[in-house]
Amino acid sequence: MKKSTSILLAIALVFSLSFVSCDAIKNANNTQKGAGVGVAGGALIGGLIGGNITGALIGAAVGGAAGGVIGNSMDKQADKIEEALPGAEVKRVGEGIQVVFDERSGVTFATNKADLTTKAKENLDAIADVFLEFPDTNLLVEGHTDSTGNDAYNMTLSEKRAQSVVTYLQNKGVAANRFEVTAYGETRPRFDNTTEDGRSKNRRVEIGVSANEDMIEDAKAQAN
């Protein structure tokens, strides 16, 4: 009986949150999203999505007036990233930012390689300047591969790719304590691994940008 009640409660929570995320939040502007997601239960939503940048960013939402202040800062930072990397996919998620590097933005990897190309370094130079301009953020870096090779090898390779990006950004002055690296191997493809084009796009790194403690405390002070 208790198990059934728990299941029904979980379903009710998911159902109620779907109304918030689908109806209210999708119609809000980016700054409003910062304020709205936390109030709607950001940590719970993040746990339901889970295991990726989107879930981490939503789960980290502060919400309320402070979330609105953070969202406004992230709007400005997202605009600067888009200017610096016109080919990358830059998305505002909750109170944070998700950046997807692919062949359009020049941060790609050859099969079985984790080395940064000259073009990749040029693009990372550009985004490093933005990260230095906005120092009060944490940076979640995810590495991915295509489906070539076995699972264990791809997990290690994806970590090396993420670490290549982190090391390069650190060498450009971005503080080491801002980074968290996660390797996903081939488990989270964004494109079709049965085609060469799809596999090349899946050999990628993604970055999530979230507020650190300093930004959160400053936002709370401004909100009060």
N, C-alpha and C positions, 0 to 999 in steps of 0.2 A: 504493500500500500504506500509506504514511504517512497519507494523507488518510483512508482507511478506519479506521485505528487511532484517529485523533483523534476521528472521529465516534462510534465505539464507546465511547471513553472519556467523551465528553461525555454520551452517553445513559446510561452507567452512573452518572455523577455525579448527573444529574437524578433517575434512578430511586432511588438511595440516599438522596438528600436528601428525596425525597417521603415516604419512610418516617419520617424524622425529623420533618418538618413535619406530616404527617397523623396519625401515631400518638402520638409523644411530646409534641410541642409543643402540640397541640390539647387535651391532657388536663392541661397544666400550668396553675397559676394565673399571674396577670400577672407577679409578681415572678420566678417560675421561668422564664417566657418570656424575660425579660431575660438570665438566665444561660444558657439553653439555645440561643438562636438563634445567638449568636456562636460557640459551640463547634461548632455544626453547620455552620459555614461561611456566616455571615451575608452576607459580601461577595459570595460566589458566588450565593447565593439572590437577593440584591438585584439583581445583574446580570442574572439570568434573568428576573425580573419587570420590572425596569428602567423608567425613564422616568416614574415617578409617585411620589407620596408614600409609598405602601406599599413600593415597591422601595427608595426612598432610606432609609427608616427601618430596614428589615431589613438593608440593606447597611451601615448605620452602626453596627450592633450591636457592642459591645465584648466581650460574653460573659463567661463565668466568674463568679467571685465579685463582681467589680466590676460586671458586667452586672446581677447580682441587686440590688446596692445602687441602681443607677440605676433599675431596674424598680420598686423599692419607692417611690422618690421620684416616679416617673411615675404610679404608682397613685394617690398622694395628689393630684397635680396634676389627673389626669383626673377624679377625684371632684369637685374644686372647679369644674372647667369644666362638668361636668354640672349642678351646682347653679346656676351662674351662667347657663347657657344650656339650660334644660330641653327646648327644642325641637330643639336641634342633635344631630347624630349624632356621638358621641364614642367612638372606638375605640382600644384599646391595640394597637399594632403593634410587635412586637419589643421594643425598649427605649424606644420613643417613643409618641407620641399622634397620631392623625389626627382632625381636626375638620372636619366637613362642614356648612357653612352652607347652608340652603335656606329655602323659604318658611315652614317651621315655626318657624325661629329668627329670622325677620324680616330676615335679611341677604340680600336679593334685589335684582335689578335689572330695570328696565323694558327692553323691547326697544330695542336700540341705545344704551343709557345705561350710564354708569359711576358715576352719582351715588349717594351713600348716602342712604337715606331716614331720617326721624327715628327710626323703629323700629330700623333697622340700627345707627344711632349708639348707641342705648340698649343694644343687645346687645353692641356692641363695647366700650362703657364697662365692661360687666360682665366681659368676658373680659380686658380690659386690666388690671384689678385682679389677676387671677390671674397673668398674665404678669409683673407687677411683683413679686408675692409670690415667684415662682420665677424669679429673674433668670439663673440659670446654664443657660439653654437657647437653642438656635437655633430660628428660626421660618421654615419653608419655606411660602411663600404661593403658591398656584396660582390662576390665573384661568381661567374657562371661559365659553363662550357656548352658545346654541342653534344650530341649523343655518340660521337666517335670515341672509342676506347671504353674500358670497363669503369664501373662505378667508383671504385676506390681511387683509380688513377685520376679520373675527372674531378673528384672532390679535392684532391691535392692540387691539381692544376688550377682549379678555380680560386683556391686560396692564394696561390702564387700570383695570379693575375690581380686579385684585389690588393695584395701586398705590394705589387709593383707600383700601383697607383698611389697607395699610401706613402711609400718610401719617396716617390718623386715629389709629392706634395709637401712632405716633411722637409725635403731638401730645399724647397722654395720658401720655407719659413713657417708653414702651418704647424702648430704645436702638436706634438705626438699624443698628448693626453686627450685630444679631441676625437680620436679615431676609435672605432670598433669595427673589426673585420669579421665577416661571416661568409663561409663558403657553402655554395649550394650544388656544386658540380653540374650535372645534367638534369637535375630534378625539377627545375623551374624554367622550362623553355618558353620564350615569348613568341617564337615563330616555328614553322614546320621543319623538323629535323630530317625529313625525307628529301629535302632539296638542298642543293649547295648554297643557294641564297639564304635559305632559312637557317642553315647551320652557321653561316658566317655571321649572321645577326645575333645568334644565340651566344657567340663567343664574346661576352660583354662584361662590363662592370657597371653597377648602379650605385648611386650615392643618395643617402637620406640625410637631410639637414634638420636638426631639431634644436630647440632652445636648451642651453645649459643652465646650471643653477643660478649663475649670475644674471642671465637674461630673465629668468623666471622671477627672481627676487626683485629685480628692477621693474618688471612689468607689474608686479603686485603693488609696489610702492607707488607707481604712477596711477594705478587703478584706484588706490585709496586716497 
